[in-house]
């Protein structure tokens, strides 16, 4: 507990990142991985394999950009650092142990980056008394050269989660239908931005959830993307993200995860 508190107090980040819960969530994710490692490792292994599969198709080996580098659990950093001139690890917050690990690779660079561009603008809207939800826009990420590979790594469904919670907590009168549509636009904007890139792109994302009781019977299932629909994935698997007792003593939760490879038109 003291280690988590020290991490919370010592990690550099923007006020919006701290206030909106991104730092807390990153620290909590580390704890969940430690508790659920046996259930998560298959998903993480498959994610790393999918990244390397897309990397192997790259014709150039300039920069590899990882959107949602997180705790580096699903990032094959050593292999990417060997294959590409630069590996850019982009996320809204980087914990100290992530920074230490990345420093082992001379061509790895950590960049604080809000993929959805929503967090700071929503925070400032609320601080200034505005009551409208900011629309997602593509924020420029300056790189030394055009990337050869871009990976969106297990973040698509997560982009609206904390903004939605923060908006609900501090904006009165929000309608559920409006919130759902806003979350769907955040997800759609990221997907459209990936499709517009002129390089090899790997999208790894969960798109559906299932809750099962102690006997394995389905209690509930649905979309994790607020109704946004993706095409059929090139590969997929089930991630037992919350085994029985992690979120609830009465159910376990699993996610359906897919991989989408997007390649530039070379004709």
C-alpha positions, 0 to 999 in steps of 0.5 A, spaced: 500 500 500 505 504 501 508 503 494 502 504 491 501 511 495 509 513 493 508 511 486 501 515 486 505 521 489 511 521 485 509 519 478 509 526 473 503 527 470 498 533 468 493 535 473 487 532 468 491 525 468 491 525 476 484 528 477 480 524 472 483 517 475 488 515 469 494 515 474 490 511 479 487 506 474 495 505 471 497 503 478 490 499 479 492 495 473 499 493 475 495 490 481 490 487 477 495 483 473 499 481 479 492 478 481 490 475 475 497 473 471 495 466 470 488 468 466 491 474 463 498 471 460 495 468 454 492 474 452 498 478 453 502 473 449 497 473 443 497 481 443 505 481 442 505 475 437 500 480 433 504 486 433 510 482 431 506 479 425 504 486 423 511 488 424 514 483 419 510 485 414 513 492 414 517 494 408 521 500 412 523 500 419 523 507 421 519 508 427 514 503 431 509 507 434 505 504 440 499 507 442 497 505 449 503 502 451 501 502 458 505 497 463 508 494 457 505 488 458 503 487 451 509 490 448 514 486 445 519 492 446 526 488 445 524 485 438 521 492 436 527 495 438 531 491 435 527 491 428 526 499 428 530 505 428 526 508 434 520 505 438 515 511 440 511 508 447 505 513 447 500 513 453 497 518 457 501 516 463 508 512 464 509 509 471 516 509 474 517 502 473 515 503 465 520 509 465 526 505 468 524 499 463 524 503 457 531 506 458 534 499 457 533 500 450 537 506 447 532 507 441 525 507 445 522 513 447 516 515 452 511 520 450 505 522 454 499 522 449 492 522 450 490 518 444 482 521 444 484 528 445 478 528 450 481 528 457 484 535 458 479 538 454 473 535 458 477 537 464 478 544 462 471 544 460 468 542 467 473 547 470 471 553 466 463 551 468 462 549 460 457 543 460 458 541 453 462 534 451 468 536 447 468 532 441 474 527 439 479 530 434 486 527 432 492 530 436 498 531 432 504 527 435 511 529 432 515 524 430 522 524 427 520 521 421 513 518 418 512 511 422 513 505 419 508 501 424 502 504 428 499 499 433 493 501 437 494 496 443 488 494 447 485 501 448 479 502 443 474 500 448 478 504 454 478 511 450 471 513 453 471 509 460 474 515 464 472 521 460 465 518 461 465 517 469 468 524 470 463 527 465 457 523 469 460 525 476 461 533 474 456 534 469 449 535 471 443 533 466 447 528 462 442 523 458 444 516 457 443 516 450 447 522 449 453 519 453 452 513 449 453 516 442 459 521 445 463 514 447 461 511 440 464 517 437 470 517 441 471 510 439 469 511 431 474 517 431 480 513 433 478 507 428 478 512 422 484 515 424 488 509 424 484 507 417 487 514 414 494 512 416 499 511 410 503 505 414 502 498 416 497 498 422 495 493 427 489 494 431 488 490 437 482 491 441 476 487 445 469 488 442 464 484 446 464 482 454 460 476 457 459 475 464 458 468 467 456 465 473 459 460 478 457 454 473 459 458 467 452 459 465 451 466 461 448 472 465 450 478 461 453 479 454 454 485 450 458 490 446 464 494 449 464 499 444 458 502 445 455 499 439 460 501 434 461 495 429 468 493 427 469 488 421 471 481 422 477 480 425 483 477 422 484 473 429 481 473 435 481 470 442 477 470 449 481 474 455 478 472 462 479 479 464 476 478 471 476 471 474 471 469 479 472 473 485 476 479 482 470 483 480 464 479 483 464 473 487 458 471 483 460 472 476 467 472 472 468 476 466 471 475 459 472 479 453 472 477 446 479 480 443 480 481 435 486 483 431 485 487 425 491 488 420 491 495 416 496 496 410 497 502 406 495 501 398 501 500 395 498 499 388 
